[in-house]
Amino acid sequence: MAGAVSRTGTAPLERARVHMQVYSSKSNFRHLLSGLRSLVQEGGVRSLWRGNGINVLKIAPEYAIKFSVFEQVNLGGLTTDQVSTVQGSPPPSRHTVLAVSLSHALPLQCKTFLCGAQDDPRFQERLMAGSLAVAISQTLINPMEVLKTRLTLRLTGQYKGLLDCAMQILEREGTQALYRGYLPNMLGIIPYACTDLAVYELLRFLWQKSGWDMTDPSGLVNLLSVTLSSTSGQMASYPLTLVRTRMQAQDTLVGSNPTMLGVFGQILSQQGWPGLYRGMTPTLLKVVPAGGISYLVYDVMKKTLGVQVLSR
């Protein structure tokens, strides 16, 4: 619920980000405000929420797959005591609440378990379990990512809806089109996960040294830590995210190159290194409202449902 409300609240910034990633260039540079203005002129205020439906819809399968794979891979080789330790860690919803806008986010259950287990020789295996969980999740939902990109970029009247978009892609481009951007999507897991976990562990260490409480999984300290670490991970993997989006949207671009290296070369030759960070402004602007909305909705839902959040 918190993730759905947060994504809906920041949907205009998400659509502006995708448009800047795909269409912005040196000859056609798009600022955030001018980009939003052009979107409203083309389709009205409601058009700012195009693509939000499937963006919300993919929350459930994405995180369900991520958590189930992590638990199956990781818990399979643990003793009873170790399993109890994992199952007693903060629930998966904590990451869903605090890092709603990430493409490759490690489940916070994985992150907390990994960062709190460095004395255990199985740490590397747990890191691999978390990465494998994300990889399998992204593999299975990649078609939804392609549909989300196409629906976000669609012009007024281009598609009748989600099913019509899927049918047009299959008829014109074949099933392989649903896995465009898969390679940069997978490669992006590496810089994202490494940066995310490193920054989270550093912040966790600094907070504990300062005497802050890190045991409350819904506390503001954890909100800040997860937000900062996830944002750092996004920045580290952003060029690959941009290339993935360009490849997924290639049907909307005349003469676009379908290969990852081709898209990289095209961006560098036309825009230089700054071109790999087009759309970063709305990405960063989403961080605070997304985290704030998620925290507020999560707190309200927790009190309404009487949910007790476990601490380590």
Summary of the structure (lengths in Angstrom):
residues: 312
radius of gyration: 19.8
end to end distance: 24.1
largest distance: 61.1
contacts: 1018
relative contact order: 0.16
helix: 74%
strand: 0%
